[in-house]
Amino acid sequence: MNALIVPQWPLPKGVAAYSSTRIGGVSLPPYDSLNLGAQCGDSPGRVEENRERLC
């Protein structure tokens, strides 16, 4: 599901917010998700790929 969440409140000028899930990453178990943390033991290359997918 790729539903867009639209805020129901006014955002101040210059403020942006994003939300993500852990679906769609390239990490292998036990990090088999969209892992973005480089300090947990996941492959640095996979973490970088996950970060690129987020943007």
Secondary structure, DSSP 8 states (H G I E B T S, - for coil): -------SS---TT-------STT----TTSTTT---GGGS--HHHHHHHHHHH-
